[in-house]
Amino acid sequence: MTHQIRPLDDQDEPALLRDQFRQLLRYRALLAGGVVAGLLGGGFLALSGDDTYTATGEVQVRSATADPFATGASADKGINIGSERQTAVSDTVGDLAAGTLLKKGDDVTARKLLAGLQVTNPPNTLTLRFSYTGASPEQARARAEALANAYLAHRKARTQESIDNMANGYRAQLDPLEEKRDLLEERTGVDAADDVSSARANIIVSISELSRKISELKALDTTPGYLNKKPVAPTEPAGAGLPLLLGLGAVVGLALGLLLSWVRLVFDPAVRSPRELVRSLGAPLLGTLPRERAAAGALLAIGRSGSRLAEEYRAVAFRLAYDPSFAERRRLLVTAPRGDNAAASAAAVNLAAAFAEMGRDVLLVEADLRTPSLARDLGPAAHEVRPPSWAAEEGDRTWPAGGRCNVDVPGSGAFALVAGTTADNVPRALTSASVARIVAEADRPGAVVIVLAPPVLSYADAVALVDRVEGVMIVCDPREVHRSDLERIREIISASGGQVLGALLHTGRGRLGRGERRSGSGRRRGGGGPGAPAVDADAPELTRNPDETMGLRTFTLPGARR
């Protein structure tokens, strides 16, 4: 049974997450900076702070009771543990503890003493845990014990005060009754009536009841609680140590680095992934060129044994050969978005060599008439041959009919090259009838025409050739090209009647290399190097808006192939 292969969905969440994570890892400097900042912060906190010590004591709170061993007696009768916790951190307890410590030589104010105290209550218990943080182990122990004892003393004094108040109230009721009893006893001998005896008996009963209550209050056990765990001097400083702070700093720093990388990713106008490049350009990714040291000074990679770069060019050539859009016309325009055109030149030359290796009759046209360099870069591999017959008949010696070169590819064959030359009127040269005749050579069986054009967003030269060379391949560095550039290229080529066949990615040579290339391009434009072609000083710069030269599209000559 054959199962249908489901294409990857652009909104596939695992794929999108993996893609976004890979994009975040592009900003390794921000990630490393965040981790280093976190480690430095953790180390600073660990080394700059003074060591503190924490001593802990536990107090079990109980209420006053007449018989703690009686059946049904409850230890939590009348105790609100939340209120007791607030009492433990009150100023009254602090004053008592400060007075006790002053007698021992520790002069500390109640406010400062309470600042280092923390009282907690373990769940479902009548226990208060006194934790005090001090500058030394002995100080933490002494102050924690003083605060716990001060709380017990304050609670006992409060309970005793309540008992005394109640006893005094009973005595205030008892004194009038005793006086009245004495008066009735004096009248007992004079008047022995029953009402006097009855009143006297009632008073004696009331006096007995009040005396019993006073006796019960005096018999109450007023123990406020027990110090179950006495504070002891700690042996190690409290808080996180250096390893823990460094670990926390590294985690926080990594989180900060990821946040900064995400912010940088959101505001980064460059293409962030091949998926995004394909979406912005509206064309497939033909290949990604690997970086080779051996290719640094040589333009041709085809013909070198064991070259990964040559194999990638061959793969791109085979993919184009079996592309229906390219196979129908066999014309390919190779260009870059903007800036340096060296990668596009190398791609055009190696694709021409790859097609020649496949047995095709290949013609490479250098349509860069502003900074032509292919003939110089190929060096001895290019041999000049006679111009085509139609050029000889018409006596046309200007570009592109002026001359051709055969470029030998070691072990792969050869291809023809129409090298670029400087022109006084670049628009008229690119839209001439000779260009149309050369491009029409692709109509011969087995022939392939590859045209190398300047960057499409720097000059309108590539746009002027799109109506003759419909298939366009963009050679770009994904770290330098912007999404808006790719979208603009797609719109310009589509509006010009062409089609973007795909993109070929390459890795740049770093900022220094780009600076050298820019300076080298400036030298070529100035014509200062030996053997460099002279260039018109009024030629537009690479940063010029291509809309300024869009008038090239109106110079279509009669007989030009569309």
C-alpha positions as CSV (number, residue, x, y, z in Angstrom):
1,M,0.0,0.0,0.0
2,T,1.4,3.4,-1.0
3,H,1.0,6.2,1.5
4,Q,0.6,9.7,0.3
5,I,3.5,11.9,1.4
6,R,2.1,14.9,3.2
7,P,4.0,18.2,2.5
8,L,5.4,20.2,5.3
9,D,2.9,22.7,6.7
10,D,4.1,26.2,7.1
11,Q,2.1,26.4,10.3
12,D,3.4,23.1,11.7
13,E,4.0,24.1,15.4
14,P,7.0,21.8,16.1
15,A,8.7,22.9,12.9
16,L,8.1,26.5,13.7
17,L,9.4,26.1,17.2
18,R,12.5,24.4,16.0
19,D,13.0,27.0,13.4
20,Q,12.6,29.9,15.9
21,F,15.0,28.2,18.3
22,R,17.6,27.9,15.6
23,Q,17.1,31.5,14.7
24,L,17.6,32.5,18.4
25,L,20.9,30.6,18.4
26,R,22.1,32.8,15.6
27,Y,22.7,35.6,18.2
28,R,25.3,33.7,20.2
29,A,26.9,37.0,21.3
30,L,23.8,38.1,23.0
31,L,23.3,34.7,24.7
32,A,26.9,34.6,25.8
33,G,26.7,38.2,27.0
34,G,23.5,37.4,29.1
35,V,25.2,34.4,30.7
36,V,28.3,36.3,31.5
37,A,26.3,39.2,33.0
38,G,24.3,36.7,35.1
39,L,27.5,35.0,36.4
40,L,29.1,38.4,37.2
41,G,25.9,39.5,39.1
42,G,25.8,36.2,41.1
43,G,29.4,36.4,41.9
44,F,29.1,40.1,43.0
45,L,26.2,39.3,45.3
46,A,28.0,36.3,46.8
47,L,31.3,38.2,47.4
48,S,30.1,41.7,48.2
49,G,27.5,40.9,50.8
50,D,28.4,40.3,54.5
51,D,27.8,36.9,56.0
52,T,24.7,36.6,58.1
53,Y,23.7,33.8,60.5
54,T,20.2,32.6,61.5
55,A,19.3,31.0,64.8
56,T,15.8,29.5,65.4
57,G,13.8,28.7,68.5
58,E,10.3,27.2,68.8
59,V,7.7,28.1,71.4
60,Q,4.6,26.0,72.1
61,V,1.7,28.3,73.1
62,R,-0.8,27.2,75.7
63,S,-3.7,28.8,77.5
64,A,-4.3,29.2,81.3
65,T,-6.2,26.2,82.7
66,A,-7.4,25.0,86.1
67,D,-6.7,21.3,85.5
68,P,-4.6,20.5,82.3
69,F,-5.1,16.7,83.0
70,A,-8.9,16.9,83.1
71,T,-10.9,14.9,80.6
72,G,-11.9,17.0,77.6
73,A,-9.4,19.8,78.4
74,S,-8.3,21.5,75.1
75,A,-4.8,23.1,74.8
76,D,-6.0,25.6,72.1
77,K,-8.9,26.9,74.1
78,G,-9.1,30.6,73.6
79,I,-5.9,30.8,71.5
80,N,-5.9,32.6,68.2
81,I,-2.5,31.7,66.7
82,G,-2.6,34.5,64.2
83,S,-3.0,37.1,66.9
84,E,-0.3,35.5,68.9
85,R,2.1,35.8,65.9
86,Q,1.3,39.5,65.7
87,T,2.0,39.8,69.4
88,A,5.4,38.1,69.0
89,V,6.5,40.8,66.7
90,S,5.0,43.7,68.6
91,D,7.0,46.7,70.1
92,T,6.2,45.5,73.6
93,V,8.0,42.2,73.1
94,G,10.8,44.1,71.4
95,D,11.2,46.5,74.3
96,L,11.3,43.6,76.8
97,A,13.9,41.7,74.8
98,A,16.0,44.9,74.3
99,G,16.0,45.5,78.1
100,T,17.1,41.9,78.7
101,L,19.9,42.2,76.1
102,L,21.0,45.5,77.5
103,K,21.7,43.9,80.9
104,K,24.0,41.4,79.0
105,G,25.9,44.2,77.2
106,D,24.1,44.1,73.9
107,D,22.8,47.7,73.3
108,V,20.3,47.4,70.6
109,T,17.0,49.3,70.0
110,A,13.7,47.5,69.8
111,R,13.1,48.6,66.2
112,K,16.5,47.3,65.0
113,L,16.0,44.1,67.0
114,L,12.6,43.4,65.4
115,A,14.0,44.1,61.9
116,G,16.0,40.8,62.1
117,L,13.1,38.7,63.5
118,Q,10.8,36.5,61.6
119,V,8.0,34.6,63.3
120,T,6.2,31.8,61.5
121,N,3.6,29.2,62.4
122,P,3.9,25.6,61.1
123,P,0.5,24.5,59.7
124,N,-1.9,22.8,62.2
125,T,0.2,23.5,65.2
126,L,0.2,25.9,68.2
127,T,4.0,26.5,67.7
128,L,5.6,29.8,66.9
129,R,9.0,29.6,65.3
130,F,11.4,32.5,66.2
131,S,14.1,33.0,63.5
132,Y,16.6,35.8,64.0
133,T,19.3,36.8,61.5
134,G,22.4,38.5,63.0
135,A,25.9,39.4,62.1
136,S,27.5,36.6,64.2
137,P,26.4,33.2,65.4
138,E,26.3,34.2,69.1
139,Q,24.4,37.4,68.4
140,A,21.8,35.5,66.4
141,R,21.4,32.9,69.2
142,A,21.2,35.4,72.1
143,R,18.7,37.7,70.4
144,A,16.5,34.8,69.2
145,E,16.4,33.4,72.8
146,A,15.8,36.9,74.3
147,L,12.8,37.5,71.9
148,A,11.3,34.1,72.6
149,N,11.6,34.5,76.4
150,A,10.3,38.1,76.1
151,Y,7.2,36.8,74.3
152,L,6.6,34.2,77.0
153,A,7.1,36.8,79.8
154,H,4.7,39.2,78.1
155,R,2.1,36.6,77.6
156,K,2.3,35.4,81.2
157,A,2.1,39.0,82.5
158,R,-1.0,39.6,80.3
159,T,-2.7,36.4,81.6
160,Q,-1.8,37.3,85.2
161,E,-3.2,40.8,84.6
162,S,-6.5,39.4,83.4
163,I,-6.7,37.1,86.4
164,D,-6.1,40.0,88.8
165,N,-8.7,42.2,87.1
166,M,-11.3,39.4,87.4
167,A,-10.4,38.8,91.0
168,N,-10.6,42.4,91.9
169,G,-14.0,42.6,90.3
170,Y,-15.2,39.6,92.4
171,R,-13.8,41.3,95.5
172,A,-15.7,44.5,94.7
173,Q,-18.9,42.4,94.7
174,L,-17.9,40.5,97.8
175,D,-17.2,43.5,100.2
176,P,-20.8,44.9,100.2
177,L,-22.2,41.4,100.8
178,E,-19.8,40.9,103.8
179,E,-20.9,44.2,105.3
180,K,-24.6,43.3,104.9
181,R,-23.9,39.9,106.4
182,D,-22.3,41.5,109.5
183,L,-25.4,43.7,109.9
184,L,-27.7,40.8,109.7
185,E,-25.7,38.9,112.3
186,E,-26.0,41.8,114.7
187,R,-29.8,41.8,114.2
188,T,-30.0,38.1,114.8
189,G,-30.0,38.4,118.5
190,V,-32.6,41.3,118.5
191,D,-35.0,40.0,116.0
192,A,-35.2,36.3,115.3
193,A,-37.7,36.6,112.5
194,D,-37.6,34.1,109.7
195,D,-37.0,36.8,107.0
196,V,-33.7,37.9,108.7
197,S,-32.4,34.4,108.9
198,S,-33.4,33.8,105.3
199,A,-31.7,36.9,104.1
200,R,-28.6,36.1,106.0
201,A,-28.5,32.6,104.5
202,N,-28.8,34.0,101.0
203,I,-26.0,36.4,101.5
204,I,-23.8,33.7,102.9
205,V,-24.4,31.6,99.8
206,S,-23.5,34.6,97.5
207,I,-20.4,35.2,99.5
208,S,-19.4,31.5,99.2
209,E,-19.9,31.6,95.4
210,L,-17.7,34.7,95.0
211,S,-15.1,33.3,97.3
212,R,-15.0,30.1,95.2
213,K,-14.5,32.0,92.0
214,I,-11.7,34.0,93.5
215,S,-10.1,30.8,94.6
216,E,-10.4,29.2,91.2
217,L,-8.8,32.2,89.5
218,K,-5.9,32.1,91.9
219,A,-5.5,28.3,91.3
220,L,-5.2,28.7,87.5
221,D,-2.1,27.5,85.8
222,T,-0.8,30.6,84.0
223,T,2.1,29.0,82.2
224,P,2.1,30.8,78.8
225,G,3.9,28.1,76.9
226,Y,7.1,26.2,76.6
227,L,10.4,26.8,74.8
228,N,10.5,23.5,73.1
229,K,13.6,24.3,71.0
230,K,16.2,26.6,72.4
231,P,18.1,28.7,69.8
232,V,21.7,27.4,69.2
233,A,24.5,29.3,67.5
234,P,24.6,28.4,63.8
235,T,27.8,26.9,62.3
236,E,27.3,28.2,58.7
237,P,26.2,31.5,57.2
238,A,22.6,31.7,56.1
239,G,21.5,32.3,52.5
240,A,22.7,31.0,49.2
241,G,26.4,30.3,48.8
242,L,28.7,31.1,45.9
243,P,27.9,28.0,43.8
244,L,24.2,28.5,44.2
245,L,24.3,32.2,43.3
246,L,26.5,31.5,40.3
247,G,24.0,28.8,39.1
248,L,21.1,31.2,39.6
249,G,23.0,33.9,37.9
250,A,23.7,31.7,34.9
251,V,20.0,30.7,34.6
252,V,18.8,34.3,34.9
253,G,21.5,35.5,32.5
254,L,20.5,32.8,29.9
255,A,16.9,33.9,30.2
256,L,18.0,37.5,29.7
257,G,20.1,36.5,26.7
258,L,17.1,34.6,25.2
259,L,14.9,37.7,25.7
260,L,17.5,40.0,24.1
261,S,17.9,37.5,21.2
262,W,14.1,37.4,20.7
263,V,13.9,41.2,20.7
264,R,16.7,41.3,18.2
265,L,15.0,38.6,16.1
266,V,11.7,40.5,16.0
267,F,13.3,43.7,14.8
268,D,15.9,42.0,12.4
269,P,15.0,42.9,8.8
270,A,17.3,40.2,7.4
271,V,16.0,36.8,6.2
272,R,15.9,34.6,9.3
273,S,15.5,31.1,7.7
274,P,15.3,29.3,4.3
275,R,11.6,28.9,4.9
276,E,11.2,32.7,5.2
277,L,13.4,33.3,2.1
278,V,11.2,31.0,0.0
279,R,8.1,32.7,1.3
280,S,9.4,36.2,0.6
281,L,10.9,35.4,-2.8
282,G,8.1,33.2,-4.0
283,A,10.6,30.7,-5.4
284,P,12.3,27.5,-4.2
285,L,15.7,27.2,-2.7
286,L,18.0,25.7,-5.3
287,G,21.0,25.1,-3.0
288,T,23.4,26.4,-0.4
289,L,27.0,26.8,-1.3
290,P,29.5,25.5,1.2
291,R,32.6,27.5,2.2
292,E,35.9,26.2,0.8
293,R,39.4,27.7,1.4
294,A,40.6,26.4,-1.9
295,A,38.0,28.4,-3.7
296,A,39.1,31.7,-2.1
297,G,41.4,32.7,-5.0
298,A,39.9,30.6,-7.9
299,L,36.7,31.4,-9.7
300,L,36.1,27.9,-11.2
301,A,35.3,25.2,-8.7
302,I,34.2,22.7,-11.4
303,G,37.2,20.6,-12.3
304,R,38.7,20.5,-8.9
305,S,38.7,16.9,-7.5
306,G,37.0,16.4,-4.2
307,S,35.4,19.8,-4.1
308,R,32.1,20.0,-2.2
309,L,31.5,23.4,-3.8
310,A,31.7,21.8,-7.3
311,E,29.2,19.1,-6.3
312,E,26.8,21.7,-5.1
313,Y,27.0,23.6,-8.4
314,R,26.4,20.3,-10.3
315,A,23.4,19.6,-8.1
316,V,22.0,23.1,-8.9
317,A,22.6,22.6,-12.6
318,F,20.8,19.3,-12.7
319,R,17.9,20.7,-10.8
320,L,17.6,23.6,-13.3
321,A,18.0,21.2,-16.2
322,Y,14.9,19.2,-15.1
323,D,12.9,22.3,-14.2
324,P,10.1,22.6,-16.8
325,S,10.3,26.4,-16.7
326,F,14.0,26.4,-17.5
327,A,14.0,23.4,-19.9
328,E,11.4,25.1,-22.2
329,R,13.6,28.2,-22.9
330,R,17.1,27.3,-21.6
331,R,17.9,30.8,-20.6
332,L,19.1,31.9,-17.2
333,L,19.7,35.3,-15.8
334,V,22.0,35.2,-12.7
335,T,22.1,38.3,-10.5
336,A,22.4,39.4,-6.8
337,P,20.0,41.6,-4.8
338,R,22.4,44.4,-4.2
339,G,26.0,45.2,-3.2
340,D,28.9,42.9,-4.3
341,N,28.3,40.7,-7.4
342,A,31.3,38.4,-6.9
343,A,29.1,35.4,-5.7
344,A,26.8,35.8,-8.7
345,S,29.8,35.9,-11.0
346,A,31.2,32.7,-9.5
347,A,27.8,31.0,-9.7
348,A,27.3,32.0,-13.4
349,V,30.8,30.6,-14.4
350,N,30.4,27.4,-12.4
351,L,26.9,26.7,-13.7
352,A,28.1,27.3,-17.2
353,A,30.9,24.7,-16.6
354,A,28.4,22.3,-15.0
355,F,26.1,22.5,-18.1
356,A,29.1,22.1,-20.4
357,E,30.1,19.0,-18.4
358,M,26.5,17.7,-19.1
359,G,27.2,18.0,-22.8
360,R,25.3,21.2,-23.4
361,D,26.5,24.0,-25.8
362,V,26.8,26.8,-23.2
363,L,27.2,30.5,-23.9
364,L,27.9,32.7,-20.9
365,V,27.2,36.4,-21.4
366,E,28.6,39.0,-19.0
367,A,26.0,41.8,-19.1
368,D,27.8,43.7,-16.4
369,L,29.0,46.7,-18.5
370,R,29.8,48.8,-15.5
371,T,32.4,46.7,-13.6
372,P,33.3,43.8,-16.0
373,S,35.8,41.4,-14.6
374,L,35.1,37.8,-15.8
375,A,37.8,37.8,-18.5
376,R,40.4,39.1,-16.0
377,D,39.3,36.7,-13.3
378,L,39.3,33.6,-15.5
379,G,42.8,34.5,-16.7
380,P,44.6,31.9,-18.9
381,A,41.5,29.6,-19.0
382,A,39.8,32.0,-21.5
383,H,41.0,31.9,-25.2
384,E,39.7,34.4,-27.7
385,V,38.0,33.0,-30.8
386,R,36.4,34.5,-33.9
387,P,33.1,36.4,-33.5
388,P,29.9,34.9,-34.9
389,S,29.3,35.0,-38.6
390,W,26.4,37.4,-38.4
391,A,28.6,39.9,-36.5
392,A,31.4,39.5,-39.2
393,E,28.9,40.1,-42.0
394,E,27.5,43.2,-40.4
395,G,30.9,44.5,-39.3
396,D,29.7,45.0,-35.8
397,R,32.7,45.1,-33.4
398,T,30.8,46.5,-30.4
399,W,29.6,44.5,-27.4
400,P,28.3,41.8,-27.5
401,A,29.3,41.1,-31.1
402,G,32.8,42.2,-30.8
403,G,34.4,39.0,-29.7
404,R,34.1,35.7,-27.8
405,C,36.3,33.5,-25.7
406,N,36.4,29.8,-25.1
407,V,36.8,28.9,-21.4
408,D,38.5,25.5,-20.8
409,V,37.2,23.6,-17.8
410,P,39.7,20.8,-16.7
411,G,38.1,17.4,-17.3
412,S,34.7,18.9,-18.1
413,G,34.9,20.5,-21.6
414,A,34.6,24.2,-22.5
415,F,32.0,26.9,-22.8
416,A,31.8,30.2,-24.7
417,L,32.1,33.5,-23.0
418,V,31.0,36.9,-24.2
419,A,33.0,39.1,-21.8
420,G,31.6,42.4,-20.8
421,T,33.3,45.7,-21.7
422,T,32.7,49.2,-20.6
423,A,30.1,51.1,-22.7
424,D,29.3,54.8,-23.0
425,N,25.5,54.1,-23.1
426,V,24.8,51.0,-21.0
427,P,21.0,51.1,-21.5
428,R,21.3,51.2,-25.3
429,A,23.9,48.4,-25.4
430,L,21.7,46.0,-23.2
431,T,18.6,46.6,-25.4
432,S,20.4,46.3,-28.7
433,A,19.5,43.8,-31.5
434,S,22.8,42.1,-31.0
435,V,21.8,41.1,-27.4
436,A,18.6,39.7,-28.8
437,R,20.5,37.6,-31.4
438,I,22.9,36.2,-28.8
439,V,20.1,35.3,-26.4
440,A,18.3,33.7,-29.3
441,E,21.1,31.1,-29.6
442,A,19.4,29.2,-26.8
443,D,16.8,28.1,-29.3
444,R,19.3,25.8,-30.9
445,P,19.0,22.2,-29.7
446,G,21.2,21.4,-26.7
447,A,22.2,25.1,-26.2
448,V,22.1,27.0,-22.9
449,V,22.5,30.7,-22.5
450,I,23.5,32.1,-19.1
451,V,23.5,35.9,-18.6
452,L,25.3,37.5,-15.7
453,A,23.7,40.9,-14.7
454,P,24.6,43.5,-12.1
455,P,22.6,43.5,-8.8
456,V,19.0,43.9,-9.6
457,L,18.3,46.5,-6.8
458,S,21.5,48.5,-7.6
459,Y,20.9,48.9,-11.3
460,A,18.1,48.4,-13.8
461,D,20.3,46.4,-16.1
462,A,18.9,43.0,-15.0
463,V,15.4,44.3,-15.4
464,A,16.2,45.4,-19.0
465,L,17.1,41.8,-19.8
466,V,14.2,40.0,-18.2
467,D,12.0,40.1,-21.3
468,R,14.7,38.2,-23.2
469,V,15.9,35.9,-20.4
470,E,12.8,35.0,-18.6
471,G,14.3,32.7,-15.9
472,V,16.1,34.5,-13.1
473,M,18.2,33.0,-10.3
474,I,19.1,35.1,-7.3
475,V,22.4,34.6,-5.6
476,C,22.4,36.0,-2.1
477,D,23.8,35.8,1.4
478,P,20.9,35.1,3.8
479,R,22.6,37.1,6.6
480,E,22.7,40.3,4.5
481,V,19.6,40.3,2.3
482,H,16.4,41.7,3.7
483,R,12.9,40.3,3.4
484,S,11.7,43.6,1.9
485,D,14.5,43.3,-0.8
486,L,13.3,39.8,-1.8
487,E,9.7,40.9,-2.0
488,R,10.7,43.8,-4.1
489,I,12.7,41.6,-6.5
490,R,9.8,39.3,-6.9
491,E,7.5,42.2,-7.8
492,I,10.0,43.8,-10.2
493,I,10.7,40.5,-12.1
494,S,7.0,39.5,-12.2
495,A,6.0,42.9,-13.5
496,S,8.8,42.7,-16.2
497,G,7.4,39.4,-17.5
498,G,10.0,37.1,-16.0
499,Q,10.0,34.4,-13.4
500,V,12.3,33.7,-10.4
501,L,13.4,30.1,-10.8
502,G,15.0,30.0,-7.3
503,A,17.6,31.3,-4.9
504,L,21.2,30.1,-4.4
505,L,22.6,30.9,-1.0
506,H,26.2,31.5,-0.1
507,T,28.0,32.5,3.1
508,G,29.8,35.8,3.1
509,R,33.5,36.2,4.1
510,G,32.9,38.4,7.1
511,R,32.9,42.1,7.7
512,L,36.5,42.6,6.8
513,G,36.1,40.7,3.6
514,R,33.1,42.8,2.7
515,G,35.0,46.0,3.4
516,E,37.8,44.8,1.2
517,R,35.4,44.0,-1.5
518,R,33.8,47.4,-1.2
519,S,37.1,49.1,-1.4
520,G,38.1,46.9,-4.3
521,S,34.9,47.8,-6.1
522,G,35.7,51.4,-5.6
523,R,39.1,51.0,-7.1
524,R,37.6,49.2,-10.1
525,R,35.2,52.0,-10.6
526,G,38.0,54.5,-10.5
527,G,40.1,52.4,-12.8
528,G,43.1,52.6,-10.6
529,G,44.3,49.0,-10.8
530,P,46.5,47.7,-13.5
531,G,44.6,46.0,-16.2
532,A,41.3,47.2,-14.9
533,P,38.8,48.5,-17.5
534,A,38.2,52.2,-17.5
535,V,34.8,53.1,-16.2
536,D,32.8,56.3,-16.6
537,A,33.1,58.5,-13.6
538,D,29.4,59.4,-13.9
539,A,28.3,55.7,-13.5
540,P,25.7,55.4,-10.7
541,E,26.8,54.0,-7.4
542,L,25.6,50.6,-6.1
543,T,23.3,52.3,-3.6
544,R,21.4,54.2,-6.2
545,N,17.7,53.6,-6.5
546,P,16.9,51.4,-9.4
547,D,13.7,53.3,-10.1
548,E,15.9,56.1,-11.5
549,T,16.9,53.8,-14.5
550,M,13.7,52.0,-15.1
551,G,13.4,53.9,-18.3
552,L,15.6,51.1,-19.8
553,R,12.4,49.1,-20.2
554,T,11.3,51.4,-23.0
555,F,14.3,50.7,-25.3
556,T,13.0,47.4,-26.8
557,L,14.2,47.3,-30.3
558,P,12.3,45.8,-33.3
559,G,13.2,42.2,-33.8
560,A,14.1,41.6,-30.2
561,R,12.8,38.3,-28.9
562,R,10.2,38.5,-26.2
